[in-house]
């Protein structure tokens, strides 16, 4: 199935606090090595005074000195790397600052001052940060190469590549795809029609693969799945699973027509349908709702987390066209395939880590060999993403501990009820003045 890469952001791969903690531990170890060296050196001097021709303790003392020196180099490298990643994060925040009011301008000034301080304190770290940004993965490279080699000789290659390059440039220049914290949708459309098509008892998910298998894009039933958990204290929690864009048959509220307004920051029928389904399942503002989705559904899930109508402990997106900074209270798991063109609409996502501790971007090349199958976008389908979720479940990455803790909270539920809904676009009633 191929290997997965786990990152914190487009540029930042690890948490800066983790690096600084590692530096502190390495510093303690280096100090211990120095203490040991001093003890062994003293022992060597004493032994040489009483032993004629004895070996003494010079060799172990030299070994301890080497450990001390190498430990010092490691401490410096870890601290410089942590400072470099903090610089990347600050520069990313600086880029996103709007400067609309005095508060924003004050924050921008504080960030600029901190960037100057960090750069002055460690020129080596500033150089690492600059190089990291310059050498960050180009999210368009893999898909572009596969489209080129997969369609060469068909006559459509020049047209595809021209459209691809123009589209990539447009996303970058417009700053689309990366949504800052605090963003809200604009407007509202006609109320959609959301109908219950299935209700039954269920179980709580225990893994990322279990979440992937529950998405309507995988199950093929309905457009929205809501799970309602009744906890021992009588409280309720919810989990929401949303389908991707529907291309055939009765597409309902999750057709292509919902994609463009939602990507541009406006309310869509699919978004309103998700809210209505939650309400029908009994969710109230402020309730805990884990949200997940595929493609357009992931974009809807991101917007639900941003709107703060519900408390969202975790957001899981598969092939998400956007990446939203949902704040430090939400663990965000963003599954991407480097050969899937849909996540390219996020233009690589945020440079720095976003979300709560344990948040991550999980990426792999799902279908490495170029072929005409790339035109069918097989890497975007949920069966491919389910395989990637299985790989993450098997990973020993420490960030998975936070994810497993989030899922474990559902296991305490006394009952799990499953509601599956279909959603149709609403119809705007004709004006009384219309002819």
N, C-alpha and C positions, 0 to 999 in steps of 0.2 A: 504493500500500500504506500510505501514511501515514508520518509522521515518527516516529522513536524518540527517547525521552528517556533519557539515561544518567546515573545518579546513583551516589553512594557509599552512601547510606542514605536513610531516609524524610525526614530533615531535611538531612543533610550531603551536598552534591552534589560536593564536590571534596576532595582530600587536603590536610590542613593543612600537611604538610611541603612540598608543592608550592607552596602559597600563600606560605609563609615564604621559600622559595627565590626565588620571583618578587619578593618584597619586597626581598630582599638584592640581587638583580640591578638592580632599579629604584633602590635606594639608591646603588649604584655609578654608575649612569648619571647620577643627579642630582648626585653629587659631581663627575663629569667635566664636567657642564654648568657647575657653579660654577667649576671651574678654567678652563674656556674663557671664561666671563664675565670673570673677573679678567684674563686675558690680553688679551681684546678691549678691556676698559676701559683697560688700560695703553696699548694700541696707539692707542686713540682720543685719549688725553691727549697722546701723543707726536705724532700726526699733526696735531692742532689747533695744536701749537706750531710746526710747520714749514710747514703749508699754510694759506694765506690763503683763507678761504671754502671750504675743502675739506669734504667730507661726513664724513670721519673714520670711526670704527668704532662709533659710538653705536648704530646700529640693530641690527647683529648682536650687540652686547653685550646690548641689551635683549631680543633674541630668546633668547639663552642664559639670561638671568635668568628669562624666562617658563618655559623648559624646566625649569630648576632648581626653580622654585616648584611647577609642575604635577607634577614627579617626586616632590617631597616629599609632596604630597597623595596621590599614588598609593601611595607607600610606607606612609603612615599607614593608608590604606584597606585595603591588603592585609594589614597586620599586625593590624588590628582584626578583619578577617574571619576570619583564621586563629585568633585568640584566641577569637572567638565560636564557631567550629566546635569548637574544643577544649573549650570550656565545654559545648556540646551533648553531645559524646562523654562527658565526665566525668559530666554529669547523667544520661545514659543508663546508664552503669555504676553510678552511685549508686542508681538505681531498681532495678537488678537484684541489688544486694548482698543476700545472705541474712542475714548476721550470725550464722551458726550457730556459729562458733567464734572464738577470739581472733584468729586470722589474718585472718578476714573483717572483724572489728571494727577491726583495725588498718588494713587497706586502706581501709575506709570512712572512717576518720578522716583518712587521708592524702588521699583524694579530696576530702573536704569542705574540708580546708585549702587544697588546690590551687584549688578553685573560688573560695574567698574571695580568694585571692591574685590570681587572674586578673581577678576582678570589680573588685577595688580598683585594679589596675594600669591597667585600661581600662574605665571606665564605659560608653563608647561600644560596646565589644565586648559587654559584658553586656546592653546594650539590644538589640543585633543578635541575640544568642542567644535572648533572650526572644521577640523578634518572629518569629524563624525557627521556633521551636517552635509558636507560636500560629498561624502562617500555613502550617504544613506541609500538604502535600496530604492531603485527606480521601479515603482509598482507597475509601470507600463511595459517594462522590458520583456518579461516572459511572455505575456499575451501577444505583444507585437511580433516577437520572433516566431511564435507558434503559428500565428495567422499567416505570416509571410511564407514559412516553409510548408505549411499545411495546404496552402492554396496556390503555390507557385505552379505555373503551367496551366492554370484554369482560366486565366484571363481576368479574374476578379481581383487579383492581388493588388494592382495599383490603386483601384478604387477603394478597397478595404483599408489599405495602409494610409491613404490620404485622409479618409474619414477618421481613422484612428488617431493620427497625429493631430489633426485639427481639434478633435474632441478632447484629447489629452490637454492640449494647450488651453482650451476654453475653460476646462475645470480648474486648472491651476490659476489662471489669471483671475477668474471670477471668485476664487476663494470658496468654492462650493464643496460640499461633502463633509467638511469638518465643522461641527456645530458647537459653539461655545456654551458654557454653563450659563443658565439664566435665560436662554432663548425660549420664546413662546411662539406657538402657531398663530397665524393671522386669519381672521374671518371664520366662518362656519358655513357649511352647505346644508342642503335639504336633509331632514332627518331620514336616515336609512331605515329599511325594513329588516329587522333581525328576527329570525324564526328558529325556534328550538327544533332540532331534527333528531336528537338522541339524548337520553338521560339514563345514567346507570351508576353503579358503584365502581370504584377504582382503587388504585394504590398510588402511593407517592413515588416520584422518580428517585432513583438512587445513584444516577450517573449522568454524564453529559450525553451519552448515547441514548439513554432512556428518554431524555428531553427531546433529542432529535427525532426519535421514532414516534413521538406523540404529536408532532406538528402535522396539521392538516395536509401540508404538501407531501408528507410521507404516507399518512393514513388514507388519503383520498376521500375523506368524509367531511363534509362541511367546509367552512372557511375559518371558523374560530372555535377553539376548545378552551373551556374554563374548568378548572378543578377547584372545588371548594373543600377546605380542610376544617373540620371541627376539632378544636384543641381541647385538652383536658380541663382547662379553666373556663370552657364555654365560648371562648373567643373564636374568631374565624380568620383564616388566611386563604389566599387565592393564588392560583398559577394560571397564566394566560399563554396560549399557544396560537400563533397566527400564520396563515398560509402565505405563500409567495404570490406573485402576480400570476393570474390565470390568463391563458392565451387562447383556449378553445372552449366551445360550448357556452353555457350560461356563466359568464365570468362574474356577474354580480358586482359587488362593491370593490372587489379586488382586481379589477381589470386595469389595462394600461392607462386608462384615463385618470386613475387615482395617483399614478406615479409622479407625474410632472408637478402638480401643485404641492404635493407633500415634499418633494425634493427641494422645491423653491421656498418652503416654509409656510405653506398655507394648509388649512384643514382640508381633509379629503374624505370621501365616503368611507374608505377603509378605516381611517382613524376614528371617525364617528361611530362606525359599526362596532369597533373594539370596545369603545366606551359603553355603548348600549348593551353589548353582550355581558360586560362585567356587572352593569346595573341589574340586568335580568337575573344574573346568577346570585345576586344578593350583596355585591360589593358596595361599600359606602366610602365616600371621600375619607382619606386617612387610613383606610385598611391596607394591610400588607399584601402586595401583589407581585409575585415573581413574573417577569415578562420575557417572552422569547418569540422568535419569528424567523422566517426564511425570506430573504430578498425584500420585497415590499413590506412583508410582515415584520421584518427586523427593523425597518425604517419606522413603521408605526410604533413598535415597541420602544424604540429610542425616544420618540416624541412623547409617549405616555410617561416615560421616566422623567423627561425634562419638564413636563407640565406640572409635576408635583401634586397632582390631584390625589394620587395614592402614594403610599410609602413603598418604594421599589427596592427590595434588598438585593436583587440580582437581575441583570439583563444579559440574555444569551442571544446573540445574533449569528445567523448563518448566511454568508454572502450578502452582507449588509451594504447598501449603496452609500451609507453615511456612517460617520462615527461621531457620536455626541458625547460631550463632556458632561456626564450625568451627576457629577459631584462625588464627594468622598464617602457618602453613605451607601453607594451602590457598587457591588462587585460586577464588573463588566467583562464578559467573555466574548471575544470577537473572533469568530471562525472565518478565515479567508483562504481562498485558493489562489496562488500566484498566476494560474492560467485561467482564472474566472474573470471575465471583463466587468461584471457587475460591481464588485468592490472597488474597481478602479474609479468609480464615480466619487469615492471618498478621497481620491488622490493620495493614497498612502496613509490617511488618517492623521491624527495628532502626532507631532514629533515626540512629545513627552508622554509619560505614563498618566493615565486618567482613571478615575474611579477609586473605589476602596482598595485596601491592601488585598492582594490576590488577583486583581484585575490583570488581564493579559490579552494579547493578540496571538492567535494560534494559526499558523499558516503552513501550507505545503503545496507542492506541485502535484495535483491530483491525477493528471493525465499527461505525463512528460513527453510522449512521442507525438510530434505534429501530424495532423491528419485532417481530412475534411470533417471529421467528427467535432473538431474545434468550432466549426460553424454552428453545430447544434448545441454548443455550450454545455457539454456533458459535465464539465467541472463545476457547473453551477447547480446541478441537480442534488436533491437531498440525499440520495443514496451515497453519493460521493462525500457529502458533508457528514453523514452518519459514520462513515469509515474514519474520518478525521477525528470525530468525537471519541470513537473507540480508542484511537491512538493516544488522545489526551488522557482518557481514563486510566490507561496503562502507564502513564508517565510518572516518574518520581519527582518531578518538579515541585519544589516546596510550596509554590503558589496554589497547588491543587488542594492543600490542606484547608485553606479558607473556603474553597468551593465545596469541598466535602462537608465542612461545618455548616454551610448554608443549607445544603440538601438534607443534612441530618435533622434539622429543625422540623422538617415535614414528617419525619418518621414517628414523631410523638402523637400525631393526629389520631383521634378516636374513630373518625370516619372520613372517607374521601368520596365526594360526589363529583361525577363528570357530566358536564353539559356541553353539547356540540351544537353550534348554531350555523345557519346559512345567512348570508347578508346580501341584500339587494340595494342598489342605489335609490335614494329618495327622488321624488319628482317635485320640482318647484311648481306650486300652483300658479295658474295664469292670473295676471293682474286683473282687477275689476275694470280697469280702463282699457284692457286689451280688446281689439276688435274680434 
